[in-house]
Amino acid sequence: MSQRAAYIEKMELQIDKLNKKMLGLETSAQEAKEEARQKYKEEMGKLRQQSKVAAAKLDELKVAGADSWATLVADMEKIHDSFTHSFFSFFQIPNTSEPAATSTKAETATAPKKS
């Protein structure tokens, strides 16, 4: 075999080898994409559920009487903080919103006047 033929054969083998590795990496990347897509769907499902819980608690709070107001506000703050934390943790963005628990004692202890 001539030097030229040997060199061409060597390069063909190396290129084929790299192409096979690329195919393997593409397959791995597709699997990773699918795993990431699954995780995204799962986490979004959890966030939607937390949103529903928060909305339901807010509806409860809207019609609450004076006797249950303080308890419901405390529950609402916990739910809001948990939902906010989950949201910002999942998307890995800085949380610049204020936590619900920053309300004053006067706000949480005093029930709204119904008109």
N, C-alpha and C positions, 0 to 999 in steps of 0.2 A: 504494500500500500504506500502510495506516495505521501510526502509530508502534507501536501495540500489536502488529499483525501482524508488523512488522519485528523488534520485540524478541523475540517468541515464536520466529520463524524463526532469529534469531541464537542464542538460547539452545539451541534444538534442535540446531543445527549444532555448537555448542561441546560440548554434552553427548554427541552422537554421536562427535565427534572424541575426547573423553576416553575414552569407552567402547571405541573402537577401540584406543587406546593401552593401556588396561587389558588388553584381550584379548591384545595383543602381549606385554605384560609377563607375563601369566599363562602364555603359551606359552613364553617365555624361562625363567620360573621352573620350569616342568615339565621343560624340557630340562636345566636346571641340577640339578634334583632327580635326574634320571636319571643324569647324569654323576656326581653325588655318590654315588648308590647303587652305580654301577659301581665307583667308586674304593674304596668301603667293602668291596664284595665281593672285589676284588682284594687289598686290604691284609689283610683277614681271612684270605684264602687263604694269603698269605705268612706271617702269624702262625701259622696252623695248621701250616704246613710247618715253621716254626722250632720249634714245640712238639714235633712228631714227632721232629725231629732231637735235641732236648734229651732227650726221653724215651728214645730209642734209646741215646744216649750214657750216660745214667744207668743203663740196663740193663747196658751194657758195664762201667761202673764197679762195679756191684754184684758182678760175678763176676770182676773183674780180679785178677790175681796181683800179687805184690809188685814184679815186674820192670816191669810196665807201669802201675802205680798213679800215679806222679808225672806221667807224660805224659798219662794220661787225665784226671787232675784238672785239669791246665792246659787241656786241650781243653774239658772241661766248663765251666770258668770262662769261657772265651771264648764258648762257645755260650750260656751263661746270660746273660752281659752283653749280647750281641748281641740276644737275644730280649727281654730286659727293656728295652733301649734302644728297640727297634722298637715294642714295646707302648706305652710311655709317650710316644714321639714321635707315634705315630699318633693316640692319643686325646688328646694335648696336655694331659696332666695331670702335675703334679709327681711326680717319682720319689722316693718316700720309702723305698723298699726299699734294703737294703745291696747293693752289688755283690758278686758271688760271689768276686771276687779279694781279699776282705778276710781270707781265711783265713791262718793263720800258716804259716810254712815247715815247722814241725814237722807240721802237719796234712797238708800236701801231700806231704811227703817220706816220711811213714811210712804204709805200707800197713796196712789194717785186718787184724786177726788173724781168720782164719777159724775158726769153731768146728766 
